[in-house]
C-alpha cells in the first residue's frame, strides 16, 4: 500500500510538472498556441473607395488572398471614437456610451473629449460595454495594443497585457514593428489579440479633402506600412498562421468653406449650450425650453432637426442620457458652425446612409475565405466575428455572428 501511494504521488507530480512546462511555452508548441493570433488594424478615415485612388499593392494582397466587404457601414454618429468603440464592443454608441468625440455627462458633470493627453479618453468609467481586449484578457489570453482609442484606459479593472498611451509621434512602420516584436514572444507569453491604428489618412482628409493629392499620398504611406507588416510575417514564416483584419471607422466627404450654417443666425447662444459642430450639433436649451428652440431651428436649409425622442430609429441613437435634447443634422457637404469657427475641407459625422461615410473591412488568414468579396456589413457585427476567430466567448453586444460568417471558412 505504501509503495502504491508513493508511485501514485510520483505520477501526479510528473503530470503536474509536465503540464506546467507545456503551459510555460515549451519547444513542442506549434505557432498559434494558445490560439491563432488576430491582428486588428484601423486606418482612420479610409473611405470605402480609396482603393481606387492609387495603387495599394499590399492591401490588394490581403484582399486577393482573403476577403473584402463592399463597405463597412458606420454607426451614427460617423465619428472616430464612437465607431472605434463600436468595432471593439459590437455595440451602438448609445449602448457603449461613447456617443461622440465630445459630449457632456450630467452625472459626472464632465465633458468627454479626445486627443493626445486626454484624461477623459484614458478613463474607463465612460465605457458601458466590454471591449474585445477585455474579453480576451478575462479568458486568460493576452491582448497587446499599439494604439487604439481608449485601449490605454482601465476598463472593468482590466488593461491589455501590453499597451501604449496614445501619441501621434511613432511612425506607421514603427507601429507595425511593435506588433511583430510581440509576435516573436513564445508559448503562453504570445498575444492572441493585437491591434494598432493609423491616423494620417483621416488627418489629410480633413485638411485637404478626400480627393487631394496630399490625402492620396497618405494612402500610399499606409499601404507601405502594411507591406512592412506582411514582409515581417513572411520572413518569420507565419504569414499564413495569423488572421489579419483591416478596418476603418468611417469615410470622408468634401466640405467646402462656402457651405456652412452659422448657428448664431438662428439662436441666441446665451440661451443654449451647443455641443459639437460640423456635420451635426447637439443643443441643450436653458431652463428646459426645448420647444421654442426646436421651433427656431425649423426650416433651416440643408439641415434636419430632431427632438431626442424623434431621432430616426435607424440611428439607434436615443437611449442614453448623454444625448442632448435637440439634434441639428447637416446635409452632406454642409457644416454647422459657431462664430469664429470655419469648416475643414473634408469631414465625417453625417447620416451613415451616405455612401461617403462607409469605411472598409478586409481580412486574410486561416480563418477567412480566399478571394471572396461580400456585401456591405455593419461595424457592430465585427466583435462577434473576432471572438469566433479567437475561440473566445463574447460579452453582451448588439451584433450578430450570422452577419459575418459569409467571410469565414
BELJOJO-V992800 format. One record per residue. N is the residue number from 0. PSI is psi in whole degrees, -180 to 180 (999 if undefined). Layout:
BEGIN
((N	PSI) (N	PSI))
END
This chain:
BEGIN
((0	-45) (1	-42) (2	-39) (3	-43) (4	-44) (5	-43) (6	-44) (7	-42) (8	-43) (9	-42) (10	-42) (11	-41) (12	-40) (13	-45) (14	-43) (15	-50) (16	-33) (17	-45) (18	-41) (19	-41) (20	-41) (21	-41) (22	-28) (23	-8) (24	60) (25	169) (26	-12) (27	-2) (28	144) (29	158) (30	137) (31	-23) (32	138) (33	14) (34	151) (35	122) (36	145) (37	126) (38	123) (39	124) (40	133) (41	133) (42	96) (43	130) (44	15) (45	103) (46	156) (47	-29) (48	11) (49	-22) (50	-27) (51	-6) (52	-24) (53	159) (54	132) (55	71) (56	-32) (57	-41) (58	-37) (59	-35) (60	-43) (61	-44) (62	-48) (63	-33) (64	2) (65	-127) (66	159) (67	137) (68	149) (69	-22) (70	157) (71	111) (72	131) (73	156) (74	152) (75	138) (76	147) (77	63) (78	169) (79	-58) (80	-46) (81	-40) (82	-31) (83	-38) (84	-32) (85	-40) (86	-43) (87	-7) (88	-13) (89	30) (90	151) (91	152) (92	-37) (93	-20) (94	-37) (95	-14) (96	-20) (97	84) (98	-13) (99	-177) (100	-19) (101	124) (102	169) (103	140) (104	117) (105	-36) (106	-41) (107	-20) (108	47) (109	157) (110	138) (111	138) (112	160) (113	176) (114	157) (115	130) (116	-2) (117	120) (118	-34) (119	-43) (120	-10) (121	12) (122	114) (123	-7) (124	-19) (125	-17) (126	133) (127	0) (128	164) (129	116) (130	159) (131	-35) (132	-29) (133	-41) (134	-43) (135	-49) (136	-37) (137	-24) (138	28) (139	33) (140	169) (141	135) (142	134) (143	125) (144	123) (145	73) (146	124) (147	138) (148	121) (149	12) (150	-12) (151	11) (152	148) (153	120) (154	124) (155	32) (156	12) (157	141) (158	161) (159	155) (160	-38) (161	140) (162	165) (163	138) (164	134) (165	137) (166	143) (167	-4) (168	-39) (169	135) (170	160) (171	-44) (172	-36) (173	-30) (174	-39) (175	-36) (176	-36) (177	-40) (178	-42) (179	-40) (180	-41) (181	-34) (182	-13) (183	-12) (184	155) (185	159) (186	-139) (187	-3) (188	-19) (189	140) (190	146) (191	-32) (192	131) (193	148) (194	154) (195	176) (196	135) (197	133) (198	-11) (199	-37) (200	-42) (201	-45) (202	-44) (203	-39) (204	-40) (205	-46) (206	-37) (207	-15) (208	156) (209	-20) (210	1) (211	153) (212	-35) (213	-38) (214	-42) (215	-38) (216	-37) (217	-30) (218	-44) (219	-42) (220	-43) (221	-41) (222	-40) (223	-40) (224	-41) (225	-36) (226	-39) (227	-41) (228	-48) (229	-42) (230	-39) (231	-40) (232	-40) (233	-41) (234	-25) (235	-6) (236	23) (237	13) (238	-38) (239	9) (240	10) (241	151) (242	136) (243	130) (244	130) (245	128) (246	169) (247	159) (248	-25) (249	177) (250	-144) (251	146) (252	161) (253	138) (254	80) (255	150) (256	-5) (257	-11) (258	80) (259	156) (260	118) (261	112) (262	-24) (263	-16) (264	-11) (265	-21) (266	148) (267	113) (268	-10) (269	-16) (270	-2) (271	163) (272	126) (273	137) (274	112) (275	168) (276	174) (277	-123) (278	-25) (279	161) (280	133) (281	144) (282	131) (283	105) (284	149) (285	148) (286	30) (287	33) (288	63) (289	-44) (290	-46) (291	-37) (292	-43) (293	-44) (294	-35) (295	-21) (296	0) (297	146) (298	26) (299	123) (300	143) (301	26) (302	162) (303	143) (304	138) (305	137) (306	153) (307	-44) (308	-12) (309	6) (310	134) (311	138) (312	-33) (313	-13) (314	-20) (315	49) (316	63) (317	-43) (318	61) (319	132) (320	-16) (321	-15) (322	129) (323	165) (324	-27) (325	136) (326	123) (327	117) (328	125) (329	152) (330	160) (331	140) (332	-12) (333	153) (334	139) (335	125) (336	162) (337	161) (338	135) (339	-8) (340	144) (341	164) (342	155) (343	172) (344	-13) (345	148) (346	174) (347	168) (348	1) (349	179) (350	125) (351	-15) (352	-17) (353	127) (354	-31) (355	-17) (356	-7) (357	139) (358	-155) (359	153) (360	120) (361	156) (362	154) (363	147) (364	-177) (365	-19) (366	-12) (367	155) (368	172) (369	132) (370	34) (371	131) (372	123) (373	176) (374	166) (375	142) (376	147) (377	143) (378	-18) (379	-14) (380	-8) (381	-30) (382	-49) (383	-40) (384	-42) (385	-40) (386	-41) (387	-43) (388	-32) (389	1) (390	49) (391	160) (392	124) (393	153) (394	180) (395	137) (396	173) (397	2) (398	-180) (399	118) (400	-28) (401	-17) (402	-16) (403	-6) (404	-23) (405	-22) (406	-13) (407	153) (408	999))
END
